[in-house]
Amino acid sequence: MEVSQADIASIPEEGRKAGSPQFQKQLEDSLRELKVEVTERPFLWLAIAFIAGSVSHTFPVRMLFFVALRLVSWLAGPAILLMGMIKICDLFASPQRNAPTILQRP
């Protein structure tokens, strides 16, 4: 069975067109909200842009991602241990909650 290039090209476009109007409307709404917020507080957005530009110029992005990854991996171990301790405490503290109930009919 032979498949033409037109058949291959039309398949992804049909799926993209189905969700496109909703996505486009959401994008336009969020852009409109951003424009309103920028016109209401221009100095805040100017300060945010200045700080972001100076940080990206001062530190390489690779170094910032490396530091963020190190911080997340350093905090993940204690967080997992803490969640495990909470689950173990819940297990031993309230055994009545998990006890099976026996229903008797008169």
C-alpha positions in Angstrom: 0.0 0.0 0.0 1.4 3.3 -1.1 1.0 6.5 1.0 1.4 9.8 -0.7 3.1 12.9 0.8 -0.2 14.8 0.8 -1.8 12.1 3.0 1.1 12.2 5.5 1.1 16.0 5.6 -2.7 16.3 6.1 -2.9 14.0 9.2 -1.0 16.3 11.7 -2.7 19.4 10.4 -6.2 18.0 11.0 -5.3 17.3 14.7 -3.7 20.7 15.1 -6.7 22.5 13.6 -9.2 20.8 16.0 -7.6 22.3 19.1 -6.3 25.5 17.6 -9.3 27.9 18.1 -9.5 27.2 21.8 -5.8 27.5 22.3 -5.7 30.7 20.2 -8.5 32.2 22.3 -6.7 31.4 25.5 -3.5 32.9 24.1 -5.2 36.1 23.1 -7.0 36.4 26.5 -3.7 35.9 28.4 -1.9 38.4 26.1 -4.7 40.9 26.6 -4.5 40.5 30.4 -0.7 40.9 30.3 -1.0 44.1 28.2 -3.5 45.6 30.7 -1.2 44.7 33.6 1.8 46.2 31.9 -0.1 49.4 31.2 -1.3 49.6 34.8 2.2 49.0 36.4 4.9 49.8 33.9 7.7 50.4 36.4 7.2 47.1 38.1 7.5 45.3 34.7 10.5 47.5 33.8 12.2 46.5 37.1 11.4 42.8 36.5 12.9 43.0 33.0 16.0 44.8 34.3 16.6 42.3 37.1 16.1 39.4 34.7 18.5 40.9 32.2 21.2 41.7 34.7 21.0 38.2 36.2 21.1 36.5 32.8 24.1 38.7 31.8 26.0 38.2 35.1 25.5 34.5 35.6 25.5 31.9 32.9 22.1 30.1 32.6 23.9 26.8 32.8 25.3 27.7 36.2 21.9 28.8 37.5 20.2 25.6 36.4 23.1 23.6 38.0 22.6 25.3 41.3 18.8 24.9 41.2 19.2 21.2 40.3 21.7 20.7 43.2 19.3 22.4 45.6 16.4 20.3 44.5 18.4 17.1 44.8 19.8 18.1 48.1 16.3 18.8 49.5 14.6 15.7 47.9 16.2 13.2 50.3 15.1 14.8 53.5 11.6 15.5 52.1 11.1 11.9 51.1 12.3 10.8 54.6 9.9 13.2 56.3 7.0 12.0 54.2 7.9 8.4 55.1 8.0 9.3 58.8 4.7 11.0 58.6 3.1 7.9 57.0 4.7 5.5 59.6 3.4 7.7 62.4 -0.1 7.7 60.9 0.0 4.0 60.5 0.9 3.3 64.2 -1.0 6.2 65.7 -4.5 5.3 64.5 -4.9 1.6 63.9 -8.7 1.8 64.5 -9.2 3.8 61.4 -7.9 1.0 59.2 -9.6 -1.8 61.2 -12.2 -3.8 59.3 -15.7 -3.4 60.3 -18.0 -6.3 60.8 -21.7 -5.7 60.0 -24.3 -8.0 61.6 -27.8 -8.3 60.3 -30.6 -8.7 62.8 
